[in-house]
Amino acid sequence: MTQQISGATPQAGQPGGKLTEFQSLGHRLVRFGQALQSEATTVAELTRLANACGISLRLRATVESGEQP
């Protein structure tokens, strides 16, 4: 899934088309958020994307009790 971010093209950064540090972080955070919403994203990919944002991802699986629909 690819989403264009308004004003976040490489030309929006520093002269020469480079992104600022904050713009680059913003791109990584958006990609991480998109991956979190996708059912097709693997835990390994989520971990990689989180690490790229400086986030330590910790997941825990639990069993739900009760009746299943």
Secondary structure, 3 states (H helix, E strand, C coil): CCCCCCCCCHHHCCCCCCCCHHHHHHHHHHHHHHHHHCCCCCHHHHHHHHHHCCCCCCCCCCCCCCCCC
